[in-house]
Amino acid sequence: MKVLVLGLDGATWDILDPLISEGHLPNLARLRETGASGSLESIFPPLSPVAWTGVMTGKNSGKHGVFEFLEYGHDPLKPRVNSSRSIQAELLWEIAGRHGMKTVAGGVPMSYPPRPAHEFPGFYLGDFLSPEKAADFTSDPALFAELERVVGPYRPWSTAIHDGGNEAGVIDD
């Protein structure tokens, strides 16, 4: 059995449906028609690192340990960006791997750096919080190079996002 979990941060159906209807997202339209889709209710606080960690662990922030983008535990005056090191629970793909399933995790917020290979027996690709040139940006540099050769350069975020008022550019990108 193959399962694809596709999460689009902040992309609610009231935003996606018109784009699908206008033909801007044909692949998403096909996935929706041939698979299953739905809406998720966010958790509190409704911040990306908290919500994504909740999805990855099935736990709330009190149990997984991530409360926002920043972590203050080491020095309250010098916060640092939360990372996978902050997560105090087993991740979905680690559970699947423990049960002999092959997994791929790509672009999932709060998943960098990848945990040791014995905890994640699969392919990992960094997210927008990952340093792109880090040695562990991907778990398999050879496979990553092959993916880029086939589909083009990987960018963990759209370069068009940084151009305010450029929604059409983000969609096209």
N, C-alpha and C positions, 0 to 999 in steps of 0.2 A: 504494500500500500504506500502511496506517495501522498504527502500532505504539504500544501503550501499555505503558510500564514503570511499574508501581506498586510502590513500596517502602514498607513499613510497619516503621519502626524498632523492633526488639525484639519484633515480633509473630510469634512462631514458630507453626507449625501446631498444636502441643500447646495453645496458648492460643486460637488462632482456631477450630479444628475444633469444640470444644464450643459456642462462640458462634454459629457457622454452623448447627450442628445444632439449636440452640434458637431459630433464626430471628431472631437479633439483627443479623445482617449479610447481608441478602438480596442486596444488590448485589454484595458480594464473592463470595457463593455463585454468583451468575449468571456473574460474570467467570471464576470457577474452572471452572465447568461448560462454558462455551463457548469458553474460551481455553486457555492453557497456564499452569501454575504449577509451582513447585518451591521447594526450600530452597537457600539460599546458605550457604556456610561463611564465617564472618567471617575477617578478616585480623588480623594482630598489629601493634599492640595492638588488641584488640577494643573500640574506642571509636567512637562515632558519627561524629565528624568524619573520622577515619582511614578507616573503612569506606565512608562515603558518597563521599569523595573517590576511593577506590579504584573504586567503582562508576562514578563519573562519568568517570574517566580510563582505567580498565583497568590502572592501575599501582599498585605498592606504595608505602608511605610514603617509602621511600628515593628513589623516583623522582618522586613528586608533591609532596613537601615538607611534608605535614601529618602531625604526630605526636600531636596531642591537641587539646583545645579552646583551649589557650593557646599563644601564640607569644612567645618570649623574646628573639629575635634583636636587637631594637633596644635593649633594656635588660633584663638578667637580673633586676633588682629590680622592674621594672614591666612584668609581662607584659600582653599585650592579647589579646583574643579573636581567634582565627584567622578569616579570611574568604576570599573567593574570590581576594583579592590574594596570599594565601599559596600558592596552587596553582601549581605550576611545570610544568604539563602542559596539553595541549589537552583540553577537556571534550567529552563525548559529543555534546551538542547543537551545539557548534561544528564538530565533524567532520561531522555531518549537514548543517548549514547550508552548509559549504564544498562539499558535494556537491549543493547545490540543494534540500535538503529543508526544509520548514517545521517548526519545532520549538516546543514549549511546555515550559517548566520551571517547576514550581510547588511551593513548599514544600520544596525540596531543601536539606538542611543543607550549609553551606559554599558556597552559590551566591550569597550577597550580598557585596558589591554586584555587579550584573550587569556583565559585561565590555562594552566598547564595541559598539555595534550592528553594526559591520562584522564583529565576531567572533561575534556571536550574532544572526542574522537571524530572530528569532522573538519569542514573548511570554514574559516573565519575571514571576514573582510571588514575592515574598519568602518567606523561611523564618522559623523561630522565633528565629534570631539577628539578624534584620533589625530596624532601628528602624521601627516601623509608619508613622510620619509622615514618613519620609525621602522626598525627591523621587524617588529611584530605587528605591523599594520595589517598583514595577512598571515595566515598560518601556513600557506604553501606558495612561496614566491614563484615557483615554476608554473603552477596552475593559474595564478594571478596574471602572469605574463601572457599565457595562452588566452585567457579571457579577454585581456586588453587587445590582443592581436585580432581576435574574432569580432568583438563588439565595439572596440574603440576605448579611449582613455576613461578610466573610472574616476568620477568625482563624487565624493560623499555628499555634496550639496550642489544645487544649481548656482552657477556663477551669476545668473540673472537676478537672483534674490537680492543681491547687494545693490541693485539699481532700483531705488525707490520708485513706485508707480509703474513698474514694468511687469505687470501681471501676465501680459501676453507673452513676454519673453520667457517667463518662468514656465508657462504651459508649453511653449514650443521647445524649450530646453529639455 
